[in-house]
C-alpha cells in the first residue's frame, strides 16, 4: 500500500449504526481475490434497486458525497464477519478514512492492514461533522483530524500502526524490513549457544 499523506476532503455521510461487513460488501461478490472493481459492489443492496438502478435516496449518491475520501458513519461500523473485502471495497470506492464512534474489532484491524484509516471519535464530534454544511471538509492526519470549524481533534492510533501507515506497509512488510536484523540476531544467538545433538 502507499504511504499515508495528510489530506483534506469532503466527506460522505452514512448515518447508520451497526453497519456489518455483509452490508458493506454482500457475500455474493466475494468470489474474487482481487481488490479491483469491488467498489462498484459496495453497499450494493442499499445503492441499487431490484433492477440494478441507483437509488436516488441513498446518501452516498448525494452530490456532496462525490469524490469524498472520508466516510462518516454510525457506531460499531464494520461489525460482523472477518471478510477483508470490506475495506478493499471502501478503498476501491475512493475512501481513505472512515470516521465513526466505534468499529468492529476485526474490521478495524483489516482496515489498518490495507491503508484505510479508522478514526474513532466521540459522539459530540460526530454530531459536529453531521451538522456541518454539505460542502464541509475535514482534514485527516495520523492521530489528528481537523473539523470544519477549525478544531483539531485527536483520535486513538497505536504507534505501531501509525508507523506502518506512514511507511505504507502491513505487518508482513514490517517483518520483512527487519530481515537483516533478524538474521543477525539468529546468527549471534546460535554462535553464543550452539545446538548439541541432544537438542531439538
Secondary structure, 3 states (H helix, E strand, C coil): CCCCCCEEEEEEEECCCCCEHHHHCCHHHCCCCCCCCHHHHCCHHHHECCCCCECCCCHHHCHHHCCCCEEEECCCECECCCCCHHHHHHHHHCCCEEEECCECHHHHHHHHHHCCEEEECCHHHHHHHHHCCCCCEEEEECCEEECCCCCEEECCCCHHHHHHHHHCCCHHHHHHCCHHHHHHHHHHHHHHCCCCCCCC
